[in-house]
């Protein structure tokens, strides 16, 4: 038998028809959950709630519901209740079983495919609630419909019994309680803030609907459960006001557009502030299109065309000797775009980029008409906006000079790297890490303790520039920020003055912020994160930004010693070895410089022992609001946020 015959024989022995595994029903979801809900971490866990809530929102969008209640139960299960029509329970002719059971157990089943039931829908593929069922150890559903109450339960997607009639009801609606399967999810604890921000977002996107979140794991001082109600009468107008709460407005009123063009419902709210950032958040059928798409293209085209025509007609550009670009019209702009499309086509890396070409003209037309009318009726505000555009164009030219200074030398040629950077030997970005370290002292310790093969160190002197309040060219004039750009190997813009980040020569796929474990360290970390969020958001979206977590304590009792990252870990050590705090020697690490290089490596830099927190943008509009509030001039909301969220600081009245 020659080599070719041997290979054929081996192939047929190892791989035949019996090797092909056919996953039926919801087995596929349990086998490959990330294909259906994104991942099996925090994001995927919370996505289960969104899928169930989206069904209730669809009922509300169709005009059949106005109240949605979400409960985080004591055992970390979730209950969602709406006052819609209730999922149909009658016999499904083709399937030969209750329609309720079909909806809960069959992929690509649901009313969203019947255009008579839902004109538009938030769910993309009709897999939502059946996926939740497949990934839950127990799911309990109750339907109030036609004066009767029905119930069914499932385990891992399989019905435990047929749909039962269990009583009567004077209202209509659906109740779903589910327990995520902790053998699938690596994170099993629901976070209040994540769910609250999504429900708040949905309330703004769907004016008139009331959503409530109740946490039965947490009680207030009066014994009631922690709860919050989300309701908006003015929709996107209030959404923009919320996002810009901590910014100084440039014009008095939010421009609110609500219309329908070519059969596409278009709602837009926009305003200008004194900042230098563009903050546009876009949605299709309540889905946050983080990669933008055709609706964003239409908005930008309509905005630029209308503002430019007004500026030219009013002769405000006559003395300007430089060309105005599209970016100039969007500096200091905060806008939310929400459209409804019967059959959305999504593309892009995360399937959150709208591809429907017909939408461009609809949004362009809607913006052109409404904004044109606003400018004519509000000449004072119109003049302020155009003056802001002229200022932006002037600053952009100054920024171009600063940018050229940053990029004059190739970041990859030895001479182009910052002098303070201790680079690593490996040149494969996927294997390389860059630590942004607070202070020269800690930087020196990190350089001694690191693995020189794949870990690079860039010390940053003091607190970097607060980019939230700085003009673009001032950002690039900052030495520390220039060092970050050149160390990373990224560049900004091209010949057309675009602000897009060029990551083709990115030198590290892990960028790790490492600061002291105290209030100052947290402030510096927040300044650095603000810089990345405003100027290098693409790196966060790719999952490249992390925060190192140095320990707070080193606890010792005789020969026993442990690093402790939390007060709870310290207390556990005390109880294990000492019985009381007086018997334990506790060293509190306030700064990285208090550790020697071996301790820093063991606790914070060694991949086998360290804990890195990945920075991600779960909700871009919420992140926008928080960063502007933390880094802005308004003290009151920042103080309130710190009091509610800080675990290490007590703020005196």
Secondary structure, DSSP 4 states (H G I P E B T S, - for coil): --HHHHHHHHHHHHSSGGGPPPPPTTHHHHHSHHHHHS-SSHHHHHHHHHHHHHHHHHHHHTTS--EEEEEE-TTS-EEEEE-SS----SEETTTTEEHHHHHHHSTT-SGGG-TTT-SS-S-SSS-HHHHHHHTEEEEEEEEEETTEEEEEEEETTEESS--EEEEE-SS-EEEEEEEE-TTT-S-----HHHHHHHHHHHHHHSTT-EEEEEEEEEE-TTSPEEEEEEE-SSTHHHHHHHHTTTSPBSSSS-EEEEEEETTEEEEEEEEEBSSS--EEEEEETTEE-TT-BHHHHHHHHHHHHHHHHHHHHTTTTTT--S---GGGGGTTEEEEEEEE-TT--EESTTS-EE--THHHHHHHHHHHHHHHHHHHH-HHHHHHHHHHHHHHHHHHHHHHHHHHHHTSS-TTSGGGS-TT-B--S---TTT-EEEEEESHHHHHHHHHHS-TTTEEEEEE-SSPP-GGGS-HHHHHH-HHHHHHHHHHT-EE--TT----EE-TT---SEEEEE--SSHHHHHHHHHHHHHHHHH-HHHHHTT-EEEE---SEEEEETTEEEEESSHHHHHHHIIIIISSGGGSEEEE--SGGGS-HHHHIIIII-TTT--EEEP--S-HHHHHHHHHHHHSS-HHHHHHHHHHH-SS-----
